[in-house]
């Protein structure tokens, strides 16, 4: 399970000369060059290793770069971000992204800023400096609260793992060492929301079964013959995406952290899912021919990412990914939503 945290953006404070001398070796850099961006993306491989962190899944570097790409990723048409690196004696020991999500604040009529892509060694001084720097960037934009982690929003990876460290994380869910909770709590954050994950075995003695009450309701609804279930039509991708986009912005509007996705952003994310989804587990439900809801279960490619190891698709990573795809036996319910009038 994971959680989101937040704190108020407070005024900056001074340090005495002793603190200053202690912090001389620590420097916070703004990431403004392609070289620094590579260091930002590479940092997790300097923090994690398979011996000490066997559950950690190395991300695909191309996916991280896309999530950070403020020029081509449509998310940043209504958002902005600044990346920071914590350097100690010339070596990167931590990173953070400060994120202004204007679409979120317009929808909720608030002034919340976000942090994301946080990684750090067990170094409270470095963590505090990263959080304070991100806070200053957000405060300069008139924002009064910092919430996270969001990588970069609730439509992507989000939350800090606070329990279940022994489990292999599903695709697009976070994993971090237990000490991360201390880093953020000692920096003044308090819990904003519990984010829960559930395991549903599909076979064996603990196989998931719907409660009788829910099963009877489902059977009654099907008896009316107004419901039609079908696989998503990936051959007619654009019109199918439009149907899903319309459902998404209707079905999720009351969810915590929701903000309407633009068609460009939704299409951008759908283009990625198109290549990893199994059509058998991507379903649309229609009521009298009208789209009412949809569900997408994504195979857990995290197992393939671990086989790649270095996060690079070239020269051999892509072949490892394709070879692993038929052998994947677990998946994540990535999206499941129904319009309010059909629930």
N, C-alpha and C positions, 0 to 999 in steps of 0.2 A: 504494500500500500504506500501511497505517497501523499504529500500535503503541499498546499501553497502557503506561503508566508508573506507578511507585509509589515511595514513599519512606516511611521510618519517621517517625512523629510524635514529634518530639524536644521537649525542654524549650525554653521561650522564652529569648531571650538579650537582653541590654541593648545599647544603642547609646550612643556617646559624643556629646558636645554638638555636634561638627561634623556627624555624621550627622543629628542632630535638626534642626539648622538647615536642612540640605539637604532634609529631608523635610517641612518645614512646609507646602509647597504641595500635598502629597499627602495625601488623606484617604480612608479606607475607610468606606463607609456600608453599614449593614444595610438591605436592601430590605424595608420594612414597610408601605408605602403603595401605592395604585394608581398614583400619579404616579411613584414610583420604579420600580415594575414596568414601566411603559411605557418609562422610560429604559433599563432592563435589556434589554427586548426590542428597542428601537430601536438599541442600540449598534452592531451589525454594520454598519449603513448609514453610520456615522460612521468606520468603519475601512476598509471596502472600497469600491472604485469600479471600474467596468468598464474604465477605461483601464489601471490598474495591476494589476488582478486579474480578467482576463477569464474565468477559469474559475470564479470564485465564483458560487454560485447563491443568490439572495436567498430565505430560507425564507418559508413562509407564516406570518404572525404568529399566526393562529388555532391553528396546529399547535404553535408554540413555547409559546403561552399554555396550551394543553391539557397539554403535557408538564410544565409547571411548576405546574399547578393542584392544590395539595395538598388542596383541599376536595372536588373532584369526580372527580379521576383516581384509580381504584382502586389504582394502584401505591402510593399514599401511605397505604393502610390498614396496610401493613407497612413503611413507610419514612417518613423525614422529611427535610426539606431547609431550608437557609437560603441566601438569595441575598445577594451583596455586590457593590457597585460601587466602583471606584477612581475618585476624583475628583481632578483636578489643576486648581487655580485655578478651581474651579467647573464644570469640564467633565468628562464621563465619558470615561475613557480605557481602562477595562478592566472585566471582570465575571467572576464565578465563582459556582458553586453548590456548597455543601458538602452531601453526601448520605449519610445513614445508611440502608442497605438491610438491615433486620433479617431479611428472608426469606433474603437471601444468606448472612448470617453464621450463621443457624440451620442452613442446609443444609450449609455448609462447616465449621461449628464454628470460626470464626475471628473476628477483631475488625478487619475491614477497613472503612475509610470511603472514600468516593469523592468526586471532584470532577468537575464537568461544566459544560457551557455556557460554557466558558472562551473569552473573546475579549479581546485586548489589543493596543494599539498596540506598536510596537517600543520598549518602555519597561521595562527590566529591574527598575527600582525598583518600578514599579506591579505588575508580575507577582509579584515577591517578596512584596510586601505582601498581595496577594490570596491567594497560596498559604499564607502564614503565618496569615492570618486564618481561612481555611477549615480549616487544620490545627488551630488552637486550638479551633474549634467542634466538630470531630470528637473531639479529645482529651478535651474536657469530657464526652463521652459514653462514655468508656472505650475508644475505638478506638485502635489502635496503628500503623496503616498507612494511607496515603492513596494511592488508585489512581485512574487516569483517563486521558483524559476519558471519562465516561459521561454520556449525555444523555437520560435519567438512569440507564440500565442497559444491559446487553448486549442487551436486547430492543429497543433503540432505536439511534440513532446512537452510535457509540463509536470511540475511537482517534484518534490524532494522525497526520496525514499527514506522512510523512518521505521519500517518493519518489513519482514520477509526478505532479508538480505540473502538468505540461502537459496532463493528461487532464481531460476533463469529468467531474465526479463523478456517479455514479449516485444515484438517489433513495435517501434514508436512509443515505448515506455522507458522510463529512466531507471538507471541503476547508479548508485553512488555508495561509497564506504560509510559506515556508521558515524564516523567523526564529522561528516558534513553537517549533521544536525547541530552539533555543538558549535561549529563555526558560525552558522547563521543565527542561532539563538543567542550566543555570546555577543553577536553584533547588534542585538536589540530587536530582532524580528519576533513576532508572535504569529501563531497559526491563523490563517485566514479561512482555510477550508480543508476538510478531509477528502482525499481522492482515493477511492477504493478499487481494487482489482479482485476479480473472482475467478477461480478455476472451475471449469465444468468438464469432468471426465466424460467422454462419449461412449466408453465401453467399460466392462468390468463391474465388480460389485458396487462401486460408487458412481456408476454412470448417472448422469443428470436426468432427472425426471421432473416434468412439470407437476405442480400440485394439482390434485383432482379438481379443485374449484376452477383453476385457470384452464385446465384441459377441457372441462365441460363448457366453459364460456367459448373457447375456440371452436369446439365442435358445433355449438349452437350458431355461431357466426357463419361458419362454412355452410350450414344447412340452407341458408337463404340464397346460395348460389350467386351472390353479388360480388364475392371476392375472387380475384384471379391472381395466382402467383406465377411469375415467370422469371427466367434468368435475364439479367441486364443484357441488352443488345449492343455488344461492343462493336459490331460491324456498322451500326448507325450511331457512332460515338457522340457526335455533336448534339443531336436532338435528345439523346438519352441523358447526356450530362445536364442539359437544360431542365429536364424533368426532375432530376435529382437535386439540382441547385434550388429549384422552386420549393421542393419539399424540405430541403435542409433549412432554409431561412425561415420556414414556417414552423417546422417541428421542433427546432432547438431554441426558439427565441426566449423561452423562460429558463433556460439552463444557466447555471452560475458561470460567469465569465464569457457568455456568448456575445458575439457582435456579428452583424450581417456580413457575409462574405460577398465580395463583388463577383460577377460572373468570371472575370479574368482570373482572380485568385482561385476560384473553385475549379476552373478548367485547368489551371496550372497544376493543382494537386491531383486532379483526376488523371492527367496525362501520366503521372508517375504510377498511380495505382493500376492503370490500364495494363502495364507490363508485368505486374506481379500478382494480380488477382486471378483466382480460379473462377470462371463463369458459373460453375456449379454452386458456388457459395456467394454469389452476388445476385440478390433477388429484389424484384420490384413487385409490390402488391397494388392492384388496381381495384377500385370499387365502381362497378358499372362503367368500366372503361377509363375512369379518371385515376391518374396516379395518386396514391394515398400514403405510401411509405416505401422505404427500401432498407435493405440490410446488406452489408459487405463484411465478409470474413476474409481477412488477409492471411495467407500462409506465413508462418513465423520464419521469415528469412534471417532472423538473428542467428540461427544455427549456421547458415551459409556465411554470414559476415564473420563469424568466429573462425571459419575455415580459411577465409581470406587473410585475416589477421592484421595486415598492414593498412586496410581500408582502401586500397588502390584497385581499381578495376583492371588496369593494365600493368604488366602484360598478361597475367594469368588469372586475375581475380574474376573476370567476367566468365571464364570457363568454369571456375569453381562454383560460381553462382548458378549457372545453368545446369551443372551436373547435380547440384544439391536439390534443385527445385522438385523433381519427381519424388524425392525421398522425404519431403517435409510432411510430418504427421500431426503437427499442432498448428493452431492459428489463433488470431485475435479478432474478436468482434469489433471491428474498427468503427463502424457506423451502424446505428439502428435507430430509426425514428419514424414516427407516424404523425400525420397532421392531426391537430386537436379534434377536428370534427369526426374523425374515423377511429378514435381510440376505444 
